[in-house]
Amino acid sequence: MRFGEVALAEAVGAIAAHSVRAGGVVLKKGSVVTAEAAAALRAAGVERIVAVRLDPGDVPEDEAALRLAHAVAGPGVTVERPFTGRSNLFARAAGVLVVDRAGIDRVNALDESITVATLPALKPVVAGEMVGTVKIIPYAVPGGALDAALAAASVTGGALRVAPYRRARVAVVSTLLPGLKDSVVAKTLAVLAERLASTGAAVVAEARVPHAAEPLAAALARQGADGADLIVVFGASAVADRRDVVPDAIARAGGVVDHLGMPVDPGNLLLLGRLGEVPVIGAPGCARSPKENGFDWILHRLLADIPVTRADIAGLGVGGLLMEIVSRGQPRAGGESAEE
């Protein structure tokens, strides 16, 4: 691609690099210079303009953006018609955005003229939400550079996809201790319902039992047998150890505790387990608040049927310091809270 100032006679068929206005004549940036436009500008006193002339093998910006966007887009992602070298990508349905970061990095490292930007990986998205954009910086790119970008983006069958929400039946078990008001439990259920609203999931069963391992284990077994896709336990007291009430109850019900605790604050005291194929979340105390906390991150991934491993949780520390929740019993600035 050749970029620079040329005489109008040489500019015919080239692309105007900048908008030109003279004597009532307007040549828009990015438009192809026609013989008529050149003659009109010459009559208005313009002799030279800055133009772009493509070399053999160059791919125009819109074509390049569209081809790369289709290569980047995986399942659940739609591609918008390109304009000014940009093609945007959108979520086809609600779900969790899955990004092949290595693939995106490979594309962006190839040539400065080719860029791809996305929303953060594993972000919950709604249908029609913009999740990424491909932008070609100049008016064209060498065909070889584009081919390399297409290959890099296609290694995993699309570096950007949306995992749709699949788990829709959520069961909730709340444990009770003297002093825990019914209004707190009711508010907790309402907050959870709001969290689930955008996912298409709903609370289909709810139980309240004393804060003890045996009755909780029985309630968990019932919920698992009744066809719940996901079970959430709101303990009257936060889980402080793997031998505490909630993890003990999961084990008594025949389940497994996969991980206790995570490097996200608020949300440190989250527990992740399972009864057979049904995930069980021991919710941290902050999950009673509608503000974003670590519980949201795990909840959405599980609803989208994205596996969450101990390694996944361990990797949440960078960016895991979230906003303080005013209602927290003991703010982090004053010491560690048992209700996280």
ZISULQUI-V577772 format. One record per pair of residues at least 24 apart in sequence whose C-alpha atoms are under 7 Angstrom apart, sorted by the first residue. I is the first residue (numbers start at 1). J is the second residue. D is the distance in whole Angstrom. If there is no record, write none. Layout:
I_J_D, I_J_D
This chain:
1_52_7, 1_53_6, 1_54_5, 1_55_5, 1_58_7, 1_140_7, 2_52_6, 2_53_5, 2_54_6, 3_51_6, 3_52_5, 3_53_7, 4_50_5, 4_51_6, 4_52_7, 5_48_6, 5_49_5, 5_50_4, 5_51_6, 6_48_5, 6_49_6, 6_50_6, 6_51_7, 7_47_6, 7_48_4, 7_49_7, 8_38_6, 8_47_6, 8_48_5, 8_49_7, 11_51_7, 12_38_7, 14_51_6, 14_52_6, 14_53_5, 15_51_5, 15_52_5, 15_53_7, 16_50_6, 16_51_5, 16_52_6, 17_50_6, 17_51_5, 17_52_6, 18_50_7, 57_142_6, 57_143_5, 58_140_6, 58_141_5, 58_142_4, 58_143_5, 59_140_5, 59_141_5, 59_142_6, 59_143_6, 60_139_6, 60_140_4, 60_141_7, 61_85_5, 61_136_6, 61_138_7, 61_139_5, 61_140_5, 61_141_7, 62_86_7, 64_146_7, 65_134_6, 65_135_6, 65_136_6, 68_150_6, 69_134_6, 71_150_6, 71_153_6, 71_154_6, 71_158_6, 72_153_5, 72_154_7, 72_158_5, 72_159_5, 72_160_6, 73_158_5, 73_159_7, 73_160_5, 73_161_6, 74_157_6, 74_158_4, 74_159_6, 74_160_5, 74_161_5, 75_161_5, 75_162_6, 76_161_6, 76_162_5, 77_161_6, 77_162_6, 85_135_6, 85_136_5, 86_133_7, 86_134_6, 86_135_4, 86_136_6, 87_133_6, 87_134_5, 87_135_7, 88_130_7, 88_132_6, 88_133_4, 88_134_6, 89_130_6, 89_131_6, 89_132_5, 89_133_6, 90_128_6, 90_129_5, 90_130_4, 90_131_5, 90_132_7, 91_126_7, 91_127_5, 91_128_5, 91_129_5, 91_130_6, 91_131_6, 91_162_7, 92_127_5, 92_128_6, 93_126_6, 93_127_4, 93_164_7, 94_125_6, 94_126_4, 94_127_5, 94_164_6, 94_165_7, 94_199_7, 95_124_6, 95_125_6, 95_126_6, 95_162_6, 95_163_5, 95_164_4, 95_165_5, 95_199_7, 95_304_6, 96_122_5, 96_123_6, 96_124_4, 96_125_6, 96_162_6, 96_163_5, 96_164_7, 96_301_7, 96_304_6, 97_121_6, 97_122_5, 97_123_5, 97_124_6, 97_125_7, 97_161_6, 97_162_5, 97_163_6, 98_122_5, 98_160_6, 98_161_5, 98_162_6, 98_163_7, 99_159_6, 99_160_5, 99_161_7, 100_159_5, 100_160_6, 103_152_6, 103_153_6, 103_159_6, 104_153_7, 104_159_7, 106_152_6, 107_149_5, 107_152_6, 107_153_6, 110_149_7, 111_145_7, 113_137_5, 113_138_6, 113_141_7, 124_300_7, 163_304_6, 164_304_5, 165_199_6, 165_303_5, 165_304_4, 166_303_6, 166_304_5, 166_305_6, 167_201_7, 167_229_5, 167_230_7, 167_303_5, 167_304_7, 167_305_7, 168_200_6, 168_201_4, 168_202_6, 168_229_6, 169_201_6, 169_202_6, 169_203_6, 169_204_6, 169_228_5, 169_229_5, 169_230_7, 170_201_7, 170_202_6, 170_203_5, 170_204_6, 170_228_6, 170_229_6, 170_230_5, 170_231_6, 171_203_6, 171_204_6, 171_205_5, 171_206_6, 171_223_6, 171_228_6, 171_230_6, 171_231_5, 171_232_6, 172_205_6, 172_206_5, 172_207_6, 172_231_6, 172_232_5, 172_233_6, 173_206_6, 173_207_5, 173_208_6, 173_232_6, 173_233_5, 173_234_6, 174_207_6, 174_208_5, 174_209_6, 174_233_6, 174_234_5, 174_235_6, 175_208_6, 175_209_5, 175_210_5, 175_211_5, 175_234_6, 175_235_5, 175_236_5, 176_208_7, 176_209_6, 176_210_5, 176_211_5, 176_236_5, 177_210_6, 177_211_6, 177_236_6, 188_288_5, 191_288_7, 191_289_7, 191_290_6, 211_236_7, 212_245_6, 213_245_5, 213_246_7, 213_248_6, 213_249_5, 214_249_6, 216_249_6, 217_249_4, 217_250_6, 217_252_6, 217_253_5, 218_253_7, 220_253_7, 221_253_6, 224_275_7, 224_278_7, 229_278_6, 230_278_6, 230_279_5, 230_280_6, 231_279_6, 231_280_5, 231_281_6, 232_280_6, 232_281_5, 232_282_6, 232_283_7, 233_281_6, 233_282_5, 233_283_6, 234_282_6, 234_283_5, 238_284_6, 238_285_6, 238_338_6, 238_339_5, 239_269_6, 246_282_7, 259_310_6, 262_313_6, 262_314_7, 263_314_7, 263_316_6, 263_317_5, 263_320_6, 264_294_6, 264_316_7, 264_317_6, 264_320_4, 264_321_6, 265_294_7, 265_320_6, 265_321_5, 265_322_6, 266_293_5, 266_294_6, 266_322_6, 266_340_6, 267_293_6, 267_294_4, 267_295_6, 267_340_5, 268_340_6, 269_340_5, 284_339_7, 284_340_5, 285_339_5, 285_340_5, 286_339_7, 286_340_6, 293_322_7
